């Protein structure tokens, strides 16, 4: 419990630090500089996008650990965990076997 509490506090401090070091950018600037903003965000910078004089959304780097905790693998299209993937026919067959 103590470790979980410490992790939460550390995560909260990191998020607050990122928010405080946010760069404000307009929608127009974002459109013109999207590639640059994306690269800078991947390197840890945070951007608050302003739309109609109000903050609209935030662009920031997502940690790999956070992604793993939030997403669930439904179908694995790789063969036995390799990164090579499977054929299109095998992927379609796997999709048809899932009745969603």
Phi, psi and omega per residue, in radians:
X1 nan -0.716 -3.137
X2 -1.110 -0.729 3.124
X3 -1.121 -0.733 3.137
X4 -1.091 -0.735 3.127
X5 -1.110 -0.746 3.122
X6 -1.118 -0.757 3.128
X7 -1.071 -0.753 3.130
X8 -1.089 -0.787 -3.135
X9 -1.115 -0.721 3.132
X10 -1.131 -0.754 3.120
X11 -1.093 -0.745 3.126
X12 -1.083 -0.735 3.118
X13 -1.098 -0.721 3.131
X14 -1.118 -0.779 3.127
X15 -1.092 -0.746 3.109
X16 -1.101 -0.709 3.114
X17 -1.098 -0.713 3.123
X18 -1.130 -0.722 -3.136
X19 -1.142 -0.704 -3.128
X20 -1.200 -0.477 -3.132
X21 -1.756 0.577 -3.091
X22 -1.442 2.453 3.030
X23 -1.660 2.248 3.051
X24 -1.454 2.364 -3.120
X25 -2.507 2.425 3.138
X26 -1.432 2.864 3.080
X27 -1.022 -0.726 -3.131
X28 -1.069 -0.792 3.107
X29 -1.122 -0.693 3.136
X30 -1.067 -0.779 3.113
X31 -1.054 -0.750 -3.088
X32 -1.259 -0.551 -3.025
X33 -2.078 0.501 -3.026
X34 -0.981 -0.792 -3.123
X35 -1.085 -0.779 3.136
X36 -1.139 -0.748 3.125
X37 -1.099 -0.756 3.126
X38 -1.061 -0.780 3.117
X39 -1.097 -0.754 -3.134
X40 -1.170 -0.646 3.103
X41 -1.145 -0.674 3.098
X42 -1.103 -0.433 3.125
X43 -1.651 0.197 2.996
X44 1.858 -0.095 3.117
X45 -1.357 2.653 -3.139
X46 -2.087 2.421 -3.118
X47 -2.181 2.311 3.028
X48 -1.815 2.084 -3.078
X49 -1.571 2.202 -3.102
X50 -1.751 2.216 3.121
X51 -2.270 2.164 -3.106
X52 0.942 0.799 3.072
X53 1.171 0.254 3.118
X54 -2.294 2.510 3.057
X55 -1.068 2.287 -3.084
X56 -1.880 -0.842 3.117
X57 -2.773 2.970 -3.091
X58 -2.079 2.430 3.040
X59 -1.943 2.127 3.139
X60 -2.640 2.842 -3.140
X61 -1.218 2.461 3.058
X62 -1.820 2.250 3.114
X63 -1.275 2.527 3.135
X64 -1.015 -0.669 -3.139
X65 -1.086 -0.724 3.140
X66 -1.122 -0.680 -3.139
X67 -1.106 -0.781 -3.132
X68 -1.098 -0.557 -3.126
X69 -1.396 -0.444 -3.048
X70 -1.648 -0.415 -3.057
X71 -1.892 2.491 3.117
X72 -1.964 2.345 3.095
X73 -1.356 2.117 3.129
X74 -1.655 -0.881 3.095
X75 -2.326 2.292 3.102
X76 -1.747 1.938 -3.104
X77 -1.547 0.134 3.066
X78 -1.629 2.693 3.131
X79 -1.566 1.945 3.089
X80 0.932 0.668 3.061
X81 1.462 -0.036 3.115
X82 -1.340 2.828 -3.106
X83 -1.560 0.071 -3.062
X84 -1.351 -0.469 3.116
X85 1.515 -3.000 -3.105
X86 -2.215 2.985 3.134
X87 -1.262 2.829 3.132
X88 -1.074 -0.712 3.134
X89 -1.066 -0.740 3.129
X90 -1.162 -0.638 3.118
X91 -1.163 -0.747 3.112
X92 -1.123 -0.721 3.103
X93 -1.068 -0.741 3.125
X94 -1.144 -0.705 3.119
X95 -1.134 -0.696 3.134
X96 -1.181 -0.488 -3.138
X97 -1.282 -0.323 3.101
X98 -1.610 2.045 -3.119
X99 -1.688 1.503 3.127
X100 -1.808 nan nan
